[in-house]
């Protein structure tokens, strides 16, 4: 009996040690909590919004601080969220009032939750303020929902739909350079609502021109520079809500973002 108890205890300890080493980044989907070694960059509060975010002052910027993105009650769950419907972006004028983190990032694991309130709702999640993971209700093309914009088809079948929370879980490896010469393009893996949508997708350029993000105006978006950038959320005059945004900085030596 004692031997059985000892054996059971030993197996329990081993199982606990193994589970403790499993990467928490494998957890994906709506409601996924930030691991201890990550940074929460939006928790629903006005204080965190103003502390960690600002406007991206690109060529078409026309808003002014403080941020005009409103903190509102979560329409489904308890708590508060932020509404991307900045009045300065009315008419779909992206780049006029886009919001970006003050901190800049290189390689990372990112979690973002969003809710599209109305048909055709449009926004976007930008990695390094360059590369867009699209948020666009109703579009199933390479320019549509959850596409690595203009690089992949939209995994639209994974979309939860209007009025429901959705989640992007992203691992991103920044472009690599040698003496300011591009040697490896950025790559990304994306889970959409807990299902793998894109694996190790090479991102060829910044799409959308100079008003889209960093380097958008360099050689038609192909002139990527060796600079880090923030996480950006796009304002296009639509009611797209965001909550539970956290990031885990990584150092991905190998060109592999799969998880």
ABEGO torsion letter per residue (X at the ends): XAAAAAAAAAAAAAAAAAAAABBAAABBEBGBBBBAABBBABAGBAAAAAAABBBBBBAABABBOBBABBBBBBAABBEBBBBABBAAABGGBBGAABBBBABBBBBBBBBBBBBBABBGBBBEBBBGGABBBBBBBGBABAABBGBBBGABBBBAAABAEBGBBBBBBBBBBBBBBBGGBBABBBBBBBBBGGBBABBGBBBABBBGEAAAEBGAABGGGABBBBBBBBBBBBBAGBBBBBBGBBBBBBBBABBBABX
